[in-house]
Amino acid sequence: MSSDTSENPTGSPTARRRLYIGLAVLGAVLSIVLIVVLAVQVVGGPPVAGPPTSTASASAPPATSGPATPKPSNPATRTPDTLTPTSTPPGQNAAPGVPQPSSCDELYSPAMVEALSGLALNPEWSQDPEAGVSHGTDDTELRAVIDSADHLTCVWGSPYGGSDTGIITTLAWVTPEQSSAVEERLVATGLECFAQSGGVRCVIQTNTLDGAFGESHFLRDGIWLATEYTNAGPLGYTQDMVNNLWATV
């Protein structure tokens, strides 16, 4: 059977040309569509992933999921939680003309310091409240007066710790009413009182096989010198303090 070329559209040259032209047009259209699609993806598509941008301040620390670790502060620049008040020197409220020594060193002459050379003035151990050397008397009522008044306590004791030898003197600034009450109490507890150096001196001493112990008190012009001693106390100890206190008044 012979073939009929009119039934095959691709069989003739003309048909083939039409097919090639159609394919070329179709390829051009597809190229245009592809370019448009790519342009849409570039211009209108989602942004390219990159490092996250923060809107927080540059000085703010990054957020963390766990507890923050405290940063140690600089002691040189740290503001203290509380301000420590400056201690007021003793005797600032004394009446005009009343001696106002600011330290124990002002109570004693060089000669008395030399006489007490075996003891130390205010040794470190004596500053501990538990040492029990805070008053120049053993009497509870007199100690209460000292605690209520402005006072300066001086301890002569062993530099190595507590012992059976020492002197405790408390200088207290007292009102006339307190001074009278102190003198009455001293007399009531058995001390012998007499006039001395423009004031009142009260003394008591007990001698035992273990040594001597006692108290010596001096009251004058708003000053009360209360002294308790054990196996110590050079001759003239109280008088030496009186001479130094009123020497320049």
C-alpha positions in Angstrom: 0.0 0.0 0.0 1.5 3.4 -1.0 1.8 6.2 1.7 -0.3 9.4 1.5 1.8 12.4 2.5 -1.2 14.7 2.8 -2.4 12.9 5.9 0.9 13.6 7.7 1.2 17.3 8.6 4.9 16.9 9.4 5.7 15.2 6.4 6.0 18.2 4.0 8.6 21.0 4.3 6.0 23.7 4.8 4.5 21.8 7.8 7.9 21.3 9.3 8.6 25.1 9.0 5.4 25.8 10.8 6.3 23.4 13.5 9.7 24.9 14.0 8.3 28.4 14.2 5.7 27.3 16.8 8.3 25.6 18.9 10.5 28.7 18.8 7.5 30.9 19.9 6.7 28.5 22.6 10.3 28.5 23.9 10.4 32.3 23.9 7.2 32.4 25.9 8.5 29.9 28.4 11.7 31.9 28.8 9.7 35.0 29.5 7.6 33.2 32.1 10.7 31.8 33.8 12.3 35.3 34.0 9.1 36.8 35.5 9.0 34.0 38.1 12.6 34.6 39.1 12.1 38.3 39.3 9.1 37.9 41.6 11.1 35.6 43.9 13.9 38.0 44.2 11.9 41.2 44.6 8.8 40.0 46.5 9.9 36.8 48.2 11.0 36.3 51.8 14.2 38.0 53.0 17.4 36.1 52.9 18.3 34.7 56.4 21.1 36.6 58.2 22.2 37.6 61.7 19.3 38.7 63.9 19.0 42.4 64.6 18.4 43.6 68.1 16.4 46.8 69.0 17.7 46.7 72.6 20.3 49.2 73.9 23.9 48.4 73.3 24.6 48.5 77.0 21.8 46.1 77.9 23.0 42.5 78.7 21.7 39.7 76.4 18.7 37.7 77.8 19.6 34.4 79.4 17.4 31.5 80.4 19.2 30.8 83.6 19.8 33.0 86.8 22.1 35.9 86.4 25.6 35.7 87.9 26.4 38.7 90.1 29.3 40.8 89.0 31.8 41.6 91.8 32.0 45.3 92.5 35.1 47.4 93.1 35.6 48.0 96.8 37.3 51.3 96.0 34.2 52.7 94.3 31.4 50.8 96.0 29.0 52.9 98.0 28.7 51.5 101.5 25.2 50.2 102.6 25.4 52.3 105.7 27.6 55.2 106.8 29.6 54.6 110.0 29.2 57.6 112.3 32.3 59.3 113.5 32.8 58.7 117.2 32.7 61.8 119.4 35.7 62.4 121.6 34.9 62.0 125.3 34.1 65.0 127.4 32.6 67.1 124.6 29.5 67.9 126.7 31.5 68.9 129.8 30.8 72.4 131.3 33.3 75.2 130.6 36.4 74.9 132.8 35.9 71.2 133.3 38.9 69.1 132.2 38.3 67.3 128.8 41.0 64.8 128.1 40.5 62.9 124.9 42.7 60.0 125.6 44.2 58.1 128.6 47.7 59.4 127.8 46.7 62.8 129.1 45.9 61.5 132.6 49.4 60.5 133.6 52.8 62.2 134.1 55.9 60.7 132.6 57.0 59.7 136.1 53.8 57.8 136.7 54.1 56.0 133.3 57.6 55.0 134.4 56.3 53.7 137.7 53.8 51.5 135.8 56.4 50.3 133.3 55.6 46.6 134.1 52.1 47.1 132.8 50.7 48.2 129.5 48.1 51.0 129.0 44.9 49.6 127.4 46.4 46.3 126.1 44.5 44.8 123.2 42.9 42.0 125.2 41.4 44.5 127.6 39.3 46.1 124.8 37.2 43.0 124.5 33.8 43.5 126.3 34.1 39.9 127.6 37.3 40.8 129.4 35.3 42.4 132.2 37.5 45.4 132.8 35.1 48.1 131.7 34.5 50.0 135.0 36.6 51.4 137.8 34.3 49.9 140.5 32.6 46.7 141.3 29.4 48.3 142.7 26.4 47.7 140.4 24.7 51.1 141.2 27.9 53.0 140.6 28.4 51.1 137.3 25.0 52.2 136.2 25.9 55.9 136.7 29.1 55.4 134.7 27.2 53.7 131.9 24.7 56.7 131.7 27.5 59.3 131.6 30.1 60.3 129.1 33.2 58.5 130.2 36.8 57.4 129.4 38.1 54.1 130.7 41.8 53.4 131.1 43.3 50.0 131.9 46.8 49.2 133.1 47.3 45.4 132.7 49.6 42.7 131.6 50.3 43.0 127.8 49.9 39.2 127.6 46.4 38.8 129.0 44.4 39.0 132.1 46.2 38.5 135.4 45.9 39.1 139.2 47.7 42.5 138.8 46.2 45.6 137.3 44.4 48.9 137.5 41.1 50.1 136.0 40.3 53.8 136.1 37.1 55.4 134.6 36.9 59.1 134.2 33.2 60.1 134.1 31.7 63.5 133.4 28.9 63.8 135.9 26.3 66.4 136.9 26.2 67.9 140.4 23.3 65.6 141.2 25.1 62.5 140.0 28.2 63.6 141.9 26.3 63.9 145.1 24.6 60.5 144.5 28.0 58.9 143.9 29.4 60.2 147.1 26.4 59.0 149.1 26.7 55.6 147.6 30.5 55.4 148.3 29.9 56.2 151.9 27.0 53.7 152.1 29.2 50.9 150.8 31.9 51.5 153.5 34.5 53.8 151.8 36.2 56.4 153.8 35.7 59.9 152.3 37.7 63.1 153.0 38.5 66.4 151.4 41.5 66.5 149.1 42.8 68.8 146.3 39.6 70.8 146.1 37.4 67.7 145.9 36.4 64.6 147.8 38.5 61.5 147.9 37.0 58.1 148.9 39.1 55.0 149.5 38.9 51.4 150.6 41.5 48.6 150.6 41.5 44.9 151.6 44.7 43.0 152.3 44.7 39.2 152.0 47.3 36.5 151.6 46.9 36.8 147.9 47.7 40.5 147.9 45.8 43.8 148.2 42.8 45.1 146.3 40.6 48.1 146.7 39.0 51.2 145.2 39.9 54.9 145.1 37.5 57.6 144.0 37.8 61.3 143.5 35.0 63.8 142.8 35.5 67.4 141.8 33.8 70.0 139.5 31.9 67.5 137.3 34.7 64.9 137.2 34.6 61.5 138.8 37.7 59.4 138.8 36.7 55.8 139.7 39.7 53.4 140.2 39.7 49.7 141.1 43.1 48.0 141.6 44.5 44.6 142.4 48.1 44.2 143.5 49.0 47.4 141.8 48.8 51.1 142.3 51.9 53.1 142.8 51.9 55.7 145.6 50.3 58.9 144.5 48.4 57.3 141.5 45.1 59.2 142.0 46.9 62.4 142.9 49.0 62.3 139.8 45.8 62.2 137.6 44.3 65.1 139.6 47.5 67.2 139.1 47.5 66.5 135.3 43.8 67.1 134.8 43.6 70.5 136.5 47.1 71.7 135.6 45.9 73.8 132.7 42.3 74.6 133.8 
